[in-house]
Amino acid sequence: MKNFKPLAPLLFTLLAVPSFVFASFSTASADQWHENTYESSQPQGLHPIVAERAEILRQRAASIGIVIRFTDDFRSFEEQDALYAQGRTEPGYIVTNARGGQSYHNYGLAVDYALEVGHQVIWDIEYDGNGNGRSDWFEVAQMAKELGFTWGGDWESFRDYPHLQMDFGYSLHNLQTGNHYLY
């Protein structure tokens, strides 16, 4: 419980802030999705500004013929630790270098996206589904940056192409120690 005490005000606010309802651009029901896709692309547990900008990003991408899915958003410390174990102590590929509390996902400040083609989620950063000669992935990343997101594809080490975050000027240390006011 010691690790959660500094987060109590943030967690309370996350639970107290009304969640946004997002319009879905897909008419398919959840059971129609391929087993390798996610049941819901609606961001959950996010800071209200991050959630709002994520929805604006989805709409802007759709307006130029790119459909995106948010494949991840808020993660608990436990979920983050399980993801960190992947490729280390658990089967799979290493997909993160962040343990619980070391990711902006843990504070509702990050989303991961992928492209949706038909009813399949793809992570092909070269795909040009709207046929304009540019990678859809990079077009979405540019739109996200214009909306104030930091893109993991710009990082020098461990480029994280699906990752978008808004840190509002707070370091992970600020978030971990409760030295912030996000809401």
Backbone bond lengths (Angstrom), bond angles and torsions (degrees), N, CA, C in turn:
res aa  C-N    CA-C-N  psi(-1)  N-CA   C-N-CA  omega(-1)  CA-C   N-CA-C  phi
1 M - - - 1.445 - - 1.523 111.58 -
2 K 1.326 117.25 -22.99 1.458 120.97 -179.69 1.531 111.16 -57.15
3 N 1.337 117.87 -39.94 1.465 121.56 -178.76 1.522 112.83 -68.35
4 F 1.324 117.65 -22.77 1.449 120.58 -176.48 1.524 113.21 -90.85
5 K 1.331 118.27 -19.61 1.461 120.98 -176.60 1.525 112.95 -56.05
6 P 1.365 119.77 -47.41 1.468 118.40 178.85 1.524 113.24 -64.90
7 L 1.316 117.16 -20.57 1.462 120.59 -177.88 1.517 113.08 -92.03
8 A 1.333 117.30 -5.22 1.458 120.30 -174.88 1.527 112.70 -54.09
9 P 1.357 119.73 -48.17 1.477 117.59 179.12 1.529 113.05 -62.15
10 L 1.327 116.82 -40.02 1.460 120.38 179.56 1.521 110.54 -65.32
11 L 1.333 117.11 -46.24 1.464 120.49 -179.15 1.520 110.71 -63.50
12 F 1.338 117.04 -40.84 1.458 120.08 177.51 1.528 110.39 -59.90
13 T 1.346 115.65 -45.21 1.457 119.64 -179.25 1.522 111.08 -64.25
14 L 1.337 116.54 -41.32 1.463 119.48 178.18 1.523 111.14 -58.64
15 L 1.333 116.04 -39.43 1.452 119.33 -178.89 1.525 111.66 -78.27
16 A 1.336 116.96 -29.54 1.457 120.37 -176.08 1.522 112.74 -82.56
17 V 1.326 116.94 -27.73 1.465 119.98 -178.08 1.521 108.89 -71.70
18 P 1.305 117.22 127.53 1.480 118.40 179.26 1.521 110.67 -60.28
19 S 1.290 114.94 139.02 1.472 118.29 179.01 1.518 109.84 -77.91
20 F 1.324 114.21 149.81 1.460 120.55 177.91 1.517 109.36 -82.75
21 V 1.294 115.23 145.79 1.454 120.73 174.48 1.519 106.97 -101.86
22 F 1.319 115.80 124.43 1.453 120.55 -176.30 1.516 110.31 -106.12
23 A 1.308 115.80 141.59 1.454 121.45 174.43 1.515 108.39 -77.07
24 S 1.303 116.71 136.75 1.456 120.53 179.39 1.522 109.14 -96.64
25 F 1.326 116.30 136.81 1.452 120.32 178.51 1.519 111.81 -87.82
26 S 1.316 117.17 -2.09 1.450 120.45 -178.33 1.515 109.67 -104.16
27 T 1.311 116.62 141.32 1.454 120.01 177.51 1.522 111.37 -100.77
28 A 1.320 117.20 -2.68 1.462 120.34 -179.26 1.520 109.62 -79.75
29 S 1.325 116.30 144.69 1.458 119.63 176.99 1.524 109.60 -80.68
30 A 1.335 115.70 164.98 1.456 120.77 -175.95 1.528 112.53 -58.93
31 D 1.319 117.27 -35.16 1.462 118.26 -177.86 1.528 112.54 -74.51
32 Q 1.317 118.43 -7.19 1.454 121.02 177.30 1.527 112.29 -87.18
33 W 1.323 116.87 -12.58 1.457 119.58 -178.09 1.516 110.70 -73.46
34 H 1.303 116.12 147.21 1.463 122.97 175.29 1.517 108.54 -61.29
35 E 1.316 118.83 149.50 1.455 121.79 -175.81 1.523 113.08 -61.56
36 N 1.313 118.95 -19.07 1.460 120.80 179.54 1.522 113.22 -91.59
37 T 1.326 117.46 6.01 1.454 120.23 176.48 1.521 108.72 -102.78
38 Y 1.304 116.29 176.78 1.451 121.71 -177.60 1.520 109.03 -102.35
39 E 1.332 116.00 146.76 1.453 120.41 -175.58 1.520 112.41 -67.01
40 S 1.314 117.72 -31.60 1.452 119.62 -177.86 1.519 109.81 -137.36
41 S 1.308 116.55 134.46 1.457 119.50 175.87 1.525 110.20 -100.90
42 Q 1.310 117.90 8.21 1.446 121.42 -179.45 1.531 109.67 -78.85
43 P 1.342 117.76 119.98 1.465 119.06 178.09 1.523 111.27 -60.43
44 Q 1.319 116.69 137.41 1.456 122.51 -177.98 1.526 109.84 -126.92
45 G 1.321 117.44 147.05 1.455 122.29 173.56 1.519 114.35 68.41
46 L 1.310 117.57 23.24 1.460 120.79 -176.20 1.520 111.91 -96.60
47 H 1.322 115.38 155.74 1.450 121.43 169.43 1.533 106.31 -54.75
48 P 1.325 119.05 139.84 1.472 120.30 -175.46 1.530 114.28 -56.05
49 I 1.315 118.56 -37.09 1.467 120.03 179.70 1.523 110.78 -69.46
50 V 1.333 116.81 -39.93 1.469 120.65 177.95 1.521 109.05 -63.38
51 A 1.323 116.98 -44.47 1.471 120.78 179.18 1.529 110.88 -61.80
52 E 1.315 116.76 -43.54 1.463 120.63 -179.88 1.528 111.13 -63.19
53 R 1.328 116.50 -45.99 1.471 120.09 -178.77 1.528 111.11 -67.98
54 A 1.333 117.22 -34.31 1.467 119.76 176.73 1.522 110.31 -62.17
55 E 1.327 116.49 -41.13 1.460 119.67 178.59 1.526 110.90 -67.47
56 I 1.324 117.37 -40.16 1.468 120.18 176.64 1.527 109.60 -61.39
57 L 1.324 116.73 -41.43 1.467 121.00 177.99 1.523 110.42 -59.82
58 R 1.318 116.76 -45.17 1.467 120.42 179.61 1.530 110.05 -59.22
59 Q 1.324 117.09 -44.09 1.461 121.26 -178.74 1.526 111.73 -67.09
60 R 1.321 117.27 -42.52 1.469 120.11 179.41 1.518 111.15 -64.56
61 A 1.318 116.57 -42.24 1.465 119.95 178.14 1.529 109.91 -61.81
62 A 1.327 116.79 -44.67 1.468 120.62 -179.89 1.527 111.10 -61.50
63 S 1.328 116.68 -33.31 1.465 119.74 -177.80 1.529 112.59 -67.04
64 I 1.348 117.70 -17.96 1.472 120.27 176.49 1.530 111.17 -113.58
65 G 1.340 115.38 19.88 1.461 120.27 172.96 1.516 115.36 84.43
66 I 1.329 117.80 20.91 1.472 121.15 178.21 1.521 107.73 -116.11
67 V 1.330 116.20 122.90 1.460 121.04 177.01 1.525 107.50 -101.86
68 I 1.330 115.36 125.46 1.466 119.47 177.76 1.519 109.68 -115.83
69 R 1.318 114.79 154.52 1.468 122.80 173.83 1.498 107.40 -123.31
70 F 1.310 116.52 136.30 1.455 120.68 171.17 1.521 106.83 -84.65
71 T 1.300 115.33 115.18 1.463 121.20 -174.09 1.519 112.17 -94.56
72 D 1.328 116.69 -13.01 1.454 120.49 177.36 1.517 108.98 -159.36
73 D 1.309 116.02 150.63 1.455 121.51 178.40 1.517 108.08 -145.00
74 F 1.333 120.10 -120.61 1.457 121.32 178.77 1.523 110.42 -61.29
75 R 1.328 116.30 136.28 1.472 122.68 173.36 1.519 108.53 -129.09
76 S 1.320 116.50 138.07 1.457 120.58 172.65 1.530 108.61 -71.24
77 F 1.326 116.25 165.47 1.462 120.00 176.50 1.534 109.93 -59.98
78 E 1.319 116.56 -38.60 1.465 120.69 -179.88 1.529 110.91 -64.40
79 E 1.327 117.07 -43.56 1.467 120.54 177.64 1.527 110.45 -63.36
80 Q 1.330 116.32 -39.02 1.463 120.27 178.87 1.525 110.60 -64.93
81 D 1.334 117.17 -42.77 1.463 120.74 178.41 1.532 111.57 -62.37
82 A 1.332 116.45 -39.02 1.470 119.97 177.61 1.524 110.56 -65.22
83 L 1.319 117.41 -39.94 1.466 121.09 177.55 1.529 110.67 -65.99
84 Y 1.322 116.34 -39.38 1.464 121.56 178.25 1.538 110.56 -63.14
85 A 1.323 117.45 -36.09 1.469 121.75 -179.31 1.528 111.79 -67.79
86 Q 1.334 116.68 -25.21 1.468 120.76 -179.54 1.527 109.64 -59.25
87 G 1.330 115.60 126.54 1.460 121.26 179.89 1.518 112.71 84.48
88 R 1.311 116.26 -5.49 1.462 120.65 177.66 1.525 109.06 -112.95
89 T 1.317 116.48 -76.26 1.467 119.99 178.95 1.517 112.39 -102.33
90 E 1.335 116.71 -7.93 1.461 122.87 178.16 1.528 109.13 -123.31
91 P 1.340 117.15 157.22 1.477 119.74 179.61 1.523 112.20 -62.20
92 G 1.317 115.76 154.60 1.453 122.10 175.28 1.512 112.01 118.73
93 Y 1.328 114.03 -177.44 1.458 121.57 179.78 1.523 109.80 -92.39
94 I 1.304 116.49 149.73 1.458 121.02 173.74 1.519 107.67 -70.00
95 V 1.327 115.91 124.12 1.456 120.61 -179.17 1.531 112.26 -121.28
96 T 1.324 117.67 -6.42 1.459 120.49 179.00 1.521 110.00 -151.76
97 N 1.312 114.90 151.38 1.459 121.61 171.62 1.516 111.05 -107.43
98 A 1.329 117.25 7.20 1.453 122.23 -175.79 1.522 111.57 -103.51
99 R 1.309 115.28 127.48 1.473 121.57 171.99 1.531 108.50 -85.17
100 G 1.325 115.67 174.18 1.455 120.53 177.33 1.523 111.28 -53.20
101 G 1.336 116.19 129.57 1.457 121.88 -179.29 1.511 113.74 90.43
102 Q 1.346 116.98 -7.65 1.463 121.21 -177.52 1.523 112.80 -108.71
103 S 1.316 116.70 14.65 1.462 121.45 -179.76 1.523 109.39 -127.65
104 Y 1.303 116.66 141.87 1.460 120.11 175.55 1.521 111.93 -65.24
105 H 1.337 117.65 -18.54 1.466 120.78 172.90 1.529 110.10 -59.92
106 N 1.337 117.45 -35.45 1.458 122.06 -176.92 1.519 113.09 -67.06
107 Y 1.313 117.38 -11.97 1.459 122.21 -177.55 1.531 112.25 -118.72
108 G 1.338 116.38 11.80 1.461 120.66 178.06 1.513 113.85 72.96
109 L 1.337 116.77 25.05 1.454 121.07 -175.11 1.523 113.33 -114.57
110 A 1.325 118.08 12.89 1.467 120.39 -177.43 1.525 110.92 -146.17
111 V 1.329 113.75 150.22 1.460 122.14 172.81 1.526 107.74 -134.10
112 D 1.304 115.87 155.24 1.462 122.39 170.25 1.522 106.78 -115.11
113 Y 1.313 115.88 143.38 1.463 119.85 -179.58 1.518 110.42 -128.26
114 A 1.310 114.22 162.63 1.461 122.50 172.57 1.527 106.43 -145.77
115 L 1.301 115.44 170.42 1.462 120.67 177.02 1.518 108.91 -89.55
116 E 1.311 116.31 146.63 1.455 121.30 175.42 1.518 107.70 -112.96
117 V 1.316 115.47 121.95 1.459 121.89 -179.59 1.527 106.53 -123.19
118 G 1.320 116.36 115.18 1.465 118.77 -171.29 1.514 106.37 65.70
119 H 1.301 115.97 -122.63 1.468 120.05 175.44 1.514 110.17 -117.06
120 Q 1.317 116.22 26.86 1.465 122.08 178.93 1.525 109.65 -112.98
121 V 1.308 115.73 140.74 1.459 121.56 173.32 1.518 106.99 -93.97
122 I 1.334 116.18 129.44 1.463 119.82 179.62 1.523 109.62 -126.69
123 W 1.318 114.51 153.13 1.464 122.17 178.81 1.528 109.17 -118.77
124 D 1.308 117.38 36.60 1.460 123.17 -178.91 1.521 108.93 -87.88
125 I 1.331 117.10 105.22 1.463 120.19 -174.63 1.527 112.90 -75.13
126 E 1.322 117.70 -6.74 1.467 121.37 178.34 1.528 112.75 -98.77
127 Y 1.314 118.33 -10.55 1.461 123.63 -174.20 1.530 111.63 -60.70
128 D 1.339 116.41 133.36 1.460 122.85 178.68 1.527 108.51 -124.15
129 G 1.313 115.69 74.66 1.460 121.10 -176.37 1.513 114.21 -71.88
130 N 1.324 118.13 -26.10 1.463 118.87 179.63 1.531 111.81 -90.42
131 G 1.337 116.89 2.19 1.454 122.45 170.31 1.521 116.44 64.48
132 N 1.332 117.70 29.55 1.465 119.28 -179.12 1.532 112.46 -101.12
133 G 1.338 116.37 10.59 1.460 120.22 177.25 1.519 114.46 82.74
134 R 1.337 117.45 4.87 1.467 121.36 178.43 1.515 109.28 -124.65
135 S 1.319 115.63 148.48 1.465 121.58 177.41 1.523 110.17 -61.24
136 D 1.339 116.47 125.91 1.464 120.33 176.60 1.526 110.72 -57.82
137 W 1.336 115.73 -40.09 1.466 121.16 -177.54 1.530 110.51 -57.70
138 F 1.336 115.69 -46.93 1.456 120.01 -178.00 1.528 111.68 -73.04
139 E 1.327 117.06 -30.04 1.464 119.78 174.58 1.532 109.98 -63.07
140 V 1.326 116.64 -43.95 1.466 120.62 178.30 1.525 110.23 -64.33
141 A 1.323 117.35 -43.08 1.471 120.67 179.35 1.532 110.60 -59.13
142 Q 1.331 116.84 -41.51 1.470 120.19 179.47 1.522 111.01 -64.96
143 M 1.330 116.96 -43.39 1.466 120.13 177.18 1.525 110.68 -60.74
144 A 1.346 116.06 -41.44 1.464 120.63 -179.74 1.528 110.79 -61.88
145 K 1.317 116.48 -43.13 1.468 119.95 179.03 1.526 110.47 -63.41
146 E 1.316 117.54 -37.57 1.466 120.89 177.44 1.528 111.44 -64.96
147 L 1.322 116.97 -24.95 1.465 122.03 178.06 1.533 112.43 -88.63
148 G 1.336 116.62 0.17 1.463 119.93 177.08 1.512 116.05 102.97
149 F 1.327 117.53 2.21 1.468 120.10 177.81 1.529 109.95 -79.06
150 T 1.306 115.62 151.02 1.455 122.97 165.46 1.517 105.47 -95.11
151 W 1.322 116.74 135.26 1.469 121.27 -177.33 1.526 109.69 -103.90
152 G 1.325 116.42 130.08 1.464 122.27 178.49 1.512 114.09 -63.29
153 G 1.321 118.21 -19.57 1.458 121.70 177.15 1.521 112.90 -70.57
154 D 1.325 117.10 -15.43 1.463 121.25 177.39 1.530 112.62 -88.61
155 W 1.324 117.52 -7.60 1.459 119.81 -177.45 1.519 110.19 -68.73
156 E 1.308 116.35 145.17 1.470 121.70 -178.81 1.528 112.34 -72.04
157 S 1.318 116.31 -40.93 1.473 118.56 178.65 1.521 108.73 -118.44
158 F 1.292 116.01 147.74 1.461 123.67 -178.33 1.529 110.45 49.60
159 R 1.316 115.00 64.35 1.466 119.69 177.52 1.521 109.41 -60.54
160 D 1.294 114.79 131.07 1.463 122.04 -175.77 1.530 107.53 -120.64
161 Y 1.336 115.89 82.93 1.457 121.81 -172.00 1.530 115.12 -59.23
162 P 1.338 120.64 -33.09 1.471 118.68 178.94 1.530 114.28 -78.14
163 H 1.326 118.31 -11.88 1.466 123.11 -167.26 1.527 113.70 -86.26
164 L 1.339 115.19 131.12 1.466 123.14 172.83 1.520 107.18 -130.18
165 Q 1.322 117.48 135.47 1.457 119.69 178.58 1.517 111.13 -142.64
166 M 1.328 114.09 157.05 1.465 122.92 171.37 1.516 105.53 -127.24
167 D 1.321 116.31 115.31 1.469 118.17 -177.33 1.523 113.35 -100.15
168 F 1.332 117.97 -7.13 1.458 122.93 178.34 1.531 111.99 53.13
169 G 1.332 116.28 27.63 1.460 121.18 179.22 1.509 114.90 83.26
170 Y 1.316 117.68 3.56 1.456 121.20 -179.30 1.522 110.81 -95.77
171 S 1.309 115.70 134.05 1.459 120.48 174.07 1.526 108.31 -80.62
172 L 1.324 115.57 166.20 1.461 118.87 174.78 1.524 110.23 -61.03
173 H 1.332 117.22 -35.22 1.468 120.59 177.80 1.529 110.35 -60.17
174 N 1.350 117.78 -43.57 1.466 120.43 176.70 1.526 110.68 -57.77
175 L 1.313 116.40 -45.01 1.461 120.92 -178.55 1.525 111.06 -67.66
176 Q 1.318 117.67 -41.96 1.449 122.24 -178.30 1.532 112.32 -65.53
177 T 1.320 116.43 -33.61 1.473 120.47 -176.46 1.516 112.65 -97.52
178 G 1.327 117.47 -2.35 1.454 120.56 178.70 1.514 113.18 79.89
179 N 1.324 118.19 13.55 1.468 122.37 179.30 1.517 110.02 -88.35
180 H 1.318 115.83 66.09 1.451 121.59 -178.54 1.517 109.44 -163.37
181 Y 1.292 115.06 165.79 1.463 121.49 170.87 1.516 105.92 -140.92
182 L 1.316 116.79 103.96 1.468 121.01 -174.65 1.520 113.65 -92.63
183 Y 1.302 118.90 -20.30 1.467 118.90 -172.03 1.509 111.03 -119.76
